[in-house]
């Protein structure tokens, strides 16, 4: 089983009159997924034949890319017409960055954001806003000969879109 949970600080209250303190935890967005073993099994390579893949993004850039992918997922679900403005905010030179003293993204992160834009543009009908389902389908596509950065971007986008879909499916109807 895979358990996914989000937590936030909560006020702990007592029944015996002690003062409340903020040391409790409130769990929300909890999901449980069943995981099954592969029918084909797995194969472990001997240590001497393993090769490490080149790092496509630095850790900080990967973290930022994941954050922007989450923003894309939420925006597609709630206000898809705002996607162009969101993607513009992710790019270098966005006005909000200087106001907060935040540096522009690295050139490699900027390429990753451009790749996110390309996936969305490819799934968007002419003259209309992108749809969540169309972008998810585009992120799930397998592309032969794809550059490693583009593959990483599609994987991050696919993961955040699927995670949002999973959370929505697990949420009780209001």
Secondary structure as the mmCIF struct_conf table of DSSP 4:
data_model
#
loop_
_struct_conf.conf_type_id
_struct_conf.id
_struct_conf.beg_label_comp_id
_struct_conf.beg_label_asym_id
_struct_conf.beg_label_seq_id
_struct_conf.end_label_comp_id
_struct_conf.end_label_asym_id
_struct_conf.end_label_seq_id
STRN STRN1 UNK A 2 UNK A 12
BEND BEND1 UNK A 15 UNK A 17
HELX_LH_PP_P HELX_LH_PP_P1 UNK A 18 UNK A 20
STRN STRN2 UNK A 21 UNK A 33
BEND BEND2 UNK A 39 UNK A 40
HELX_LH_PP_P HELX_LH_PP_P2 UNK A 44 UNK A 46
HELX_RH_3T_P HELX_RH_3T_P1 UNK A 47 UNK A 49
HELX_LH_PP_P HELX_LH_PP_P3 UNK A 52 UNK A 55
BEND BEND3 UNK A 56 UNK A 57
HELX_RH_AL_P HELX_RH_AL_P1 UNK A 59 UNK A 78
HELX_RH_3T_P HELX_RH_3T_P2 UNK A 80 UNK A 82
HELX_RH_AL_P HELX_RH_AL_P2 UNK A 83 UNK A 90
BEND BEND4 UNK A 91 UNK A 91
TURN_TY1_P TURN_TY1_P1 UNK A 92 UNK A 93
HELX_RH_AL_P HELX_RH_AL_P3 UNK A 95 UNK A 100
TURN_TY1_P TURN_TY1_P2 UNK A 101 UNK A 101
HELX_LH_PP_P HELX_LH_PP_P4 UNK A 102 UNK A 106
HELX_RH_AL_P HELX_RH_AL_P4 UNK A 107 UNK A 122
TURN_TY1_P TURN_TY1_P3 UNK A 123 UNK A 123
BEND BEND5 UNK A 124 UNK A 124
HELX_LH_PP_P HELX_LH_PP_P5 UNK A 125 UNK A 125
TURN_TY1_P TURN_TY1_P4 UNK A 126 UNK A 127
BEND BEND6 UNK A 128 UNK A 128
HELX_RH_AL_P HELX_RH_AL_P5 UNK A 132 UNK A 140
TURN_TY1_P TURN_TY1_P5 UNK A 144 UNK A 145
HELX_RH_AL_P HELX_RH_AL_P6 UNK A 148 UNK A 170
BEND BEND7 UNK A 171 UNK A 171
HELX_LH_PP_P HELX_LH_PP_P6 UNK A 172 UNK A 173
#
